[in-house]
Amino acid sequence: MIKKIMLLTIICILMQSCNSQEKDLSKITFTEKYDTFFGEIPNKLDKDYSIIDPQLYNSYQSESEKILYFNGIDLSGYLDKKGEFGTNNVRFEFSKKDHSLQFYYLKLYKKNKISQLIESINGKMGKPVYIRMLQSNPKKNNPDALLWSDNTSYYLITGATQNQVDFIVFDKKNIIIRNKWISGDFQYYGDYLDYLEEKNKTSKQISYYQYAKLMESEGDEHYIKRYVKP
């Protein structure tokens, strides 16, 4: 009887430890379900709000240090006072249909965190597949927008040289989210992805640079003029 009680006590301790430990965002696979995702990590539902579509997604926001990690890098922090404007935070959007995670979005205000994050992503996945400079002195400035890709996800950083930096990660299979975010700073790369799908090709068969040169040969120089090797 004593052995059973001790075993149950150990199991409870281990379960509490698992529920309270930090969650590393770099390990998200977009197969996660809302019911088991947060555990004891504080979060709040923003009812009827979604960056993508409030009819399709529920949006949850958190400022907890336990969830502001990427590849071991602590991304928590704030400008003036924790909990006020300027506090680093992350938002998660789950499908209302099957409660699966589709997208997460960090707002970061601390400059030192940005350089650490970029170094961490480069170390984990290699160089970005696409970068965009600010239009003033585009060859000399640091990248303001960067995009990485792996087997499951797209990783986007926008405003890397600004006071607020956005880090967006989403499931590659979700075309609705892709069309929303691979636009603006990433529109040329979005055109490239559309081209690959139209031609039934992959990025291993046609690189973005090759696509830009192809567009140039067809009379459109916008892509190659804005191209910067990552």
C-alpha positions in Angstrom: 0.0 0.0 0.0 2.8 2.4 0.9 4.6 1.6 -2.4 1.4 2.4 -4.3 1.0 5.7 -2.5 4.7 6.6 -3.2 4.3 5.7 -6.9 1.1 7.9 -7.2 3.0 10.8 -5.5 5.9 10.5 -8.0 3.5 10.4 -10.9 1.7 13.5 -9.7 4.9 15.4 -9.2 6.1 14.5 -12.7 2.7 15.5 -14.2 2.9 18.9 -12.4 6.4 19.4 -13.6 5.4 18.7 -17.2 2.5 21.0 -17.0 4.5 23.9 -15.5 7.6 23.7 -17.6 8.4 26.1 -20.4 7.1 25.5 -23.9 9.6 25.9 -26.8 7.8 27.5 -29.8 10.4 26.0 -32.2 9.0 22.5 -31.5 5.5 23.3 -32.6 4.3 21.1 -35.4 0.8 22.5 -35.9 -0.8 19.2 -34.9 -1.3 20.5 -31.3 -4.8 20.8 -29.9 -6.1 23.6 -27.7 -7.4 21.3 -24.9 -3.8 20.1 -24.1 -1.6 22.9 -25.5 -1.4 25.5 -22.7 -1.5 23.3 -19.6 -0.9 25.7 -16.7 0.5 28.5 -18.8 -1.6 31.7 -18.4 -3.5 32.8 -21.5 -6.7 34.7 -22.4 -9.2 34.2 -25.1 -9.9 37.3 -27.2 -13.5 36.6 -28.0 -14.6 37.3 -31.5 -11.1 38.4 -32.4 -8.8 36.8 -34.9 -5.9 38.2 -37.0 -7.0 35.8 -39.8 -10.8 35.2 -39.6 -12.9 35.3 -36.4 -15.4 32.9 -37.9 -12.7 30.3 -38.4 -10.3 30.8 -35.6 -10.2 31.4 -31.8 -7.3 33.7 -30.7 -5.5 33.3 -27.4 -2.9 35.7 -26.1 -0.1 35.2 -23.5 2.7 37.3 -22.0 3.9 34.4 -19.8 7.7 33.8 -19.7 6.9 30.1 -19.8 5.8 30.2 -23.4 8.0 32.9 -24.8 10.8 30.6 -25.8 12.1 29.8 -29.3 14.9 27.2 -29.8 16.0 27.8 -26.2 16.0 31.6 -26.5 14.1 33.5 -23.9 12.0 36.1 -25.8 10.2 37.6 -22.8 10.7 41.2 -21.9 9.2 44.7 -21.9 10.1 48.3 -22.6 8.9 50.2 -19.5 6.6 48.1 -17.3 5.5 44.5 -17.5 1.9 44.1 -18.5 1.7 47.5 -20.2 2.2 48.5 -23.9 5.6 47.3 -25.0 5.5 43.9 -23.3 6.6 41.0 -25.5 3.7 38.7 -26.1 2.5 35.8 -28.3 -0.9 35.1 -29.8 -2.1 31.6 -30.9 -4.9 30.9 -33.3 -6.8 27.6 -33.2 -9.2 26.2 -35.7 -12.8 26.3 -34.4 -13.5 23.2 -36.5 -11.0 20.8 -35.0 -9.3 22.9 -32.3 -5.9 22.5 -33.9 -3.2 25.1 -33.8 -2.7 26.9 -37.1 -0.7 30.0 -36.4 1.2 31.9 -33.8 2.4 35.5 -33.8 4.9 37.3 -31.5 5.2 41.0 -30.9 8.7 41.8 -29.7 9.9 45.2 -28.4 13.4 44.4 -27.1 16.1 44.9 -29.7 18.5 42.4 -28.1 15.9 39.7 -28.4 15.5 40.2 -32.1 19.2 39.6 -32.9 19.2 36.5 -30.7 16.1 35.2 -32.4 17.5 35.7 -35.9 20.7 33.9 -34.9 18.7 31.1 -33.4 16.6 30.6 -36.5 19.7 30.7 -38.7 21.3 28.1 -36.5 18.2 25.9 -36.5 17.2 26.1 -40.2 20.0 27.9 -42.1 19.8 31.1 -44.0 16.4 32.7 -44.9 15.0 31.8 -48.3 14.0 35.4 -48.8 15.0 38.8 -47.4 13.9 42.3 -48.1 15.8 45.5 -47.3 14.4 48.9 -46.6 14.0 50.8 -49.9 16.6 53.5 -48.7 20.1 52.1 -49.4 18.7 48.5 -49.8 22.2 47.0 -50.3 23.7 48.5 -47.1 20.9 48.1 -44.5 20.3 45.1 -42.4 17.3 43.1 -43.6 13.9 44.5 -42.4 11.9 41.4 -43.5 13.1 37.8 -43.5 11.4 34.5 -44.4 12.5 31.0 -43.5 10.9 27.7 -44.5 11.1 24.1 -43.3 9.1 20.9 -44.0 6.1 22.0 -42.0 6.1 25.8 -41.5 6.9 29.3 -42.7 8.7 31.7 -40.3 8.4 35.4 -41.0 10.1 38.4 -39.3 8.9 41.8 -40.2 10.2 45.2 -38.9 13.5 43.8 -37.9 15.0 47.3 -38.0 12.0 48.9 -36.3 10.9 49.5 -32.7 8.3 46.7 -32.9 9.2 43.4 -34.5 6.6 40.8 -35.6 7.5 37.1 -35.7 4.9 35.0 -37.5 4.9 31.2 -37.8 2.2 29.1 -39.5 1.4 25.8 -41.1 2.5 25.6 -44.7 -0.6 23.7 -45.7 -2.9 26.6 -44.6 -3.4 28.6 -47.8 -5.7 31.1 -46.2 -3.0 32.2 -43.7 -0.2 32.0 -46.4 -2.1 34.3 -48.7 -2.5 36.8 -45.9 1.0 36.9 -44.6 3.2 36.1 -47.6 2.2 39.5 -49.1 3.3 43.0 -48.5 7.0 42.7 -47.7 6.9 39.1 -49.0 4.6 39.6 -52.1 7.4 38.8 -54.6 8.0 35.5 -52.8 4.3 34.8 -52.7 4.2 35.3 -56.5 7.1 32.7 -56.7 5.1 30.2 -54.6 2.1 30.7 -56.8 4.3 30.1 -59.9 5.7 26.9 -58.4 2.2 25.6 -57.8 1.0 26.6 -61.3 4.0 24.8 -62.9 3.8 21.8 -60.4 7.5 22.5 -59.4 9.3 22.7 -56.1 11.8 25.2 -54.7 14.5 22.5 -55.2 13.8 22.5 -58.9 13.4 26.3 -59.3 15.0 28.7 -56.8 13.7 32.1 -56.1 16.7 33.6 -57.9 16.0 31.5 -61.0 12.4 32.7 -60.9 13.5 36.3 -60.7 15.8 35.8 -63.7 13.0 34.2 -65.6 10.7 37.1 -64.9 13.5 39.4 -66.1 13.7 37.5 -69.4 10.0 38.0 -69.8 10.3 41.7 -69.3 9.5 42.1 -65.6 12.6 43.4 -63.8 11.0 44.1 -60.4 11.9 40.8 -58.9 15.6 40.8 -59.9 16.1 44.5 -59.0 14.8 43.8 -55.4 16.6 40.5 -55.1 19.2 40.4 -52.3 21.1 37.2 -51.7 20.3 35.9 -48.2 
